[in-house]
């Protein structure tokens, strides 16, 4: 997998109430491999193809199944997530989830663009 440049998609993530079924489906359909990592109180499943991690899967908590539908989320790489958020808001976006740190890996923000679509921006710290 080529290293993404700023402004390009860099990660894909599946939110689902049934990680096991998702792994079975995508593993059989596309040959993806999976590994679990501890992500601070939750298990995060890494998706791998040809020895490259390209995305993850997280379990929608049972108590949030009515608020969070199963979905795929794309992440776009940016140099400065806070500057990107500031500009996005000026252009009509609304904040769905504020800037959030992910350990020492990076930071992300989730917005709703002016058309109503959700998108995440990722700033790598490594």
C-alpha positions as a Markdown table, in Angstrom:
| # | Residue | x | y | z |
|---|---|---|---|---|
| 1 | Unk | 0.0 | 0.0 | 0.0 |
| 2 | Unk | 1.4 | 3.4 | -0.9 |
| 3 | Unk | 1.9 | 5.9 | 1.8 |
| 4 | Unk | -1.0 | 8.4 | 1.5 |
| 5 | Unk | -0.3 | 12.1 | 1.1 |
| 6 | Unk | -2.1 | 14.9 | 2.9 |
| 7 | Unk | -5.6 | 15.3 | 1.4 |
| 8 | Unk | -5.8 | 11.6 | 0.5 |
| 9 | Unk | -7.7 | 8.8 | 2.2 |
| 10 | Unk | -5.4 | 7.0 | 4.7 |
| 11 | Unk | -7.6 | 4.7 | 6.8 |
| 12 | Unk | -11.0 | 2.9 | 6.6 |
| 13 | Unk | -12.9 | 1.8 | 9.6 |
| 14 | Unk | -16.0 | -0.4 | 10.1 |
| 15 | Unk | -18.3 | 0.2 | 13.1 |
| 16 | Unk | -20.5 | -2.9 | 13.6 |
| 17 | Unk | -22.5 | -4.6 | 16.4 |
| 18 | Unk | -21.1 | -7.9 | 15.2 |
| 19 | Unk | -17.3 | -7.9 | 14.7 |
| 20 | Unk | -17.2 | -11.7 | 14.4 |
| 21 | Unk | -19.6 | -11.8 | 11.5 |
| 22 | Unk | -17.9 | -8.9 | 9.8 |
| 23 | Unk | -14.5 | -10.7 | 10.0 |
| 24 | Unk | -16.0 | -13.9 | 8.6 |
| 25 | Unk | -17.7 | -12.1 | 5.8 |
| 26 | Unk | -14.7 | -9.9 | 4.7 |
| 27 | Unk | -12.2 | -12.6 | 5.4 |
| 28 | Unk | -14.0 | -15.1 | 3.1 |
| 29 | Unk | -15.0 | -12.6 | 0.5 |
| 30 | Unk | -11.7 | -10.7 | 0.1 |
| 31 | Unk | -9.1 | -12.8 | 2.0 |
| 32 | Unk | -8.4 | -10.1 | 4.6 |
| 33 | Unk | -6.6 | -11.1 | 7.8 |
| 34 | Unk | -7.4 | -9.7 | 11.2 |
| 35 | Unk | -5.6 | -9.1 | 14.5 |
| 36 | Unk | -6.9 | -7.7 | 17.8 |
| 37 | Unk | -5.2 | -5.0 | 19.8 |
| 38 | Unk | -6.1 | -3.4 | 23.1 |
| 39 | Unk | -7.2 | 0.1 | 22.5 |
| 40 | Unk | -7.6 | 1.4 | 26.0 |
| 41 | Unk | -10.6 | -0.4 | 27.4 |
| 42 | Unk | -11.8 | -1.8 | 24.1 |
| 43 | Unk | -10.7 | -4.3 | 21.6 |
| 44 | Unk | -9.9 | -2.9 | 18.1 |
| 45 | Unk | -9.6 | -5.3 | 15.2 |
| 46 | Unk | -6.9 | -4.4 | 12.6 |
| 47 | Unk | -7.7 | -5.3 | 9.0 |
| 48 | Unk | -4.7 | -6.5 | 6.9 |
| 49 | Unk | -4.2 | -7.4 | 3.3 |
| 50 | Unk | -0.8 | -8.5 | 1.9 |
| 51 | Unk | 0.8 | -7.8 | 5.2 |
| 52 | Unk | -0.3 | -4.2 | 5.3 |
| 53 | Unk | -2.8 | -2.8 | 7.9 |
| 54 | Unk | -5.3 | -0.6 | 6.0 |
| 55 | Unk | -8.2 | -0.3 | 8.4 |
| 56 | Unk | -9.9 | -1.4 | 11.6 |
| 57 | Unk | -13.2 | -2.7 | 13.0 |
| 58 | Unk | -14.7 | -1.6 | 16.3 |
| 59 | Unk | -17.7 | -3.0 | 18.2 |
| 60 | Unk | -20.7 | -0.7 | 18.6 |
| 61 | Unk | -21.6 | -0.9 | 22.3 |
| 62 | Unk | -24.9 | -2.7 | 22.9 |
| 63 | Unk | -26.3 | 0.4 | 24.7 |
| 64 | Unk | -25.5 | 2.6 | 21.6 |
| 65 | Unk | -27.0 | 0.3 | 18.9 |
| 66 | Unk | -30.0 | 2.6 | 18.5 |
| 67 | Unk | -27.8 | 5.8 | 18.2 |
| 68 | Unk | -24.9 | 4.4 | 16.0 |
| 69 | Unk | -25.9 | 2.4 | 12.9 |
| 70 | Unk | -23.3 | 0.0 | 11.3 |
| 71 | Unk | -21.2 | 2.0 | 8.9 |
| 72 | Unk | -17.9 | 2.5 | 7.1 |
| 73 | Unk | -15.9 | 5.6 | 7.8 |
| 74 | Unk | -13.1 | 7.0 | 5.7 |
| 75 | Unk | -10.2 | 9.0 | 7.2 |
| 76 | Unk | -8.4 | 11.7 | 5.2 |
| 77 | Unk | -4.8 | 12.5 | 6.2 |
| 78 | Unk | -4.2 | 16.2 | 7.1 |
| 79 | Unk | -1.1 | 18.0 | 8.4 |
| 80 | Unk | -3.0 | 19.8 | 11.2 |
| 81 | Unk | -6.4 | 18.5 | 12.3 |
| 82 | Unk | -7.3 | 21.6 | 14.2 |
| 83 | Unk | -6.6 | 23.9 | 11.3 |
| 84 | Unk | -8.6 | 21.6 | 9.0 |
| 85 | Unk | -11.5 | 21.6 | 11.4 |
| 86 | Unk | -11.5 | 25.4 | 11.7 |
| 87 | Unk | -11.6 | 25.7 | 7.9 |
| 88 | Unk | -14.2 | 23.0 | 7.5 |
| 89 | Unk | -16.5 | 24.8 | 10.0 |
| 90 | Unk | -16.0 | 28.1 | 8.1 |
| 91 | Unk | -17.1 | 26.2 | 4.9 |
| 92 | Unk | -20.3 | 25.0 | 6.5 |
| 93 | Unk | -19.3 | 21.7 | 8.3 |
| 94 | Unk | -20.5 | 20.8 | 11.7 |
| 95 | Unk | -18.6 | 18.9 | 14.4 |
| 96 | Unk | -19.8 | 15.4 | 15.1 |
| 97 | Unk | -16.9 | 14.4 | 17.4 |
| 98 | Unk | -14.3 | 16.9 | 18.6 |
| 99 | Unk | -10.5 | 16.5 | 18.1 |
| 100 | Unk | -9.6 | 13.2 | 19.8 |
| 101 | Unk | -6.2 | 11.8 | 20.6 |
| 102 | Unk | -5.5 | 8.1 | 19.8 |
| 103 | Unk | -2.6 | 7.3 | 22.0 |
| 104 | Unk | 0.7 | 8.5 | 20.5 |
| 105 | Unk | -0.5 | 7.5 | 17.0 |
| 106 | Unk | -2.4 | 10.5 | 16.0 |
| 107 | Unk | -5.5 | 12.7 | 16.4 |
| 108 | Unk | -8.8 | 12.8 | 14.5 |
| 109 | Unk | -12.0 | 14.8 | 14.2 |
| 110 | Unk | -15.3 | 13.7 | 12.8 |
| 111 | Unk | -17.4 | 16.2 | 10.9 |
| 112 | Unk | -20.6 | 16.3 | 8.9 |
| 113 | Unk | -20.0 | 18.1 | 5.6 |
| 114 | Unk | -22.5 | 20.6 | 4.2 |
| 115 | Unk | -24.2 | 17.8 | 2.2 |
| 116 | Unk | -24.9 | 15.8 | 5.4 |
| 117 | Unk | -22.1 | 13.2 | 4.8 |
| 118 | Unk | -19.8 | 12.1 | 7.7 |
| 119 | Unk | -16.0 | 12.2 | 7.2 |
| 120 | Unk | -13.0 | 12.0 | 9.5 |
| 121 | Unk | -9.7 | 13.8 | 9.3 |
| 122 | Unk | -6.5 | 12.2 | 10.7 |
| 123 | Unk | -3.3 | 13.8 | 11.8 |
| 124 | Unk | -0.5 | 11.3 | 12.2 |
| 125 | Unk | 1.9 | 11.8 | 15.1 |
| 126 | Unk | 4.4 | 9.2 | 14.0 |
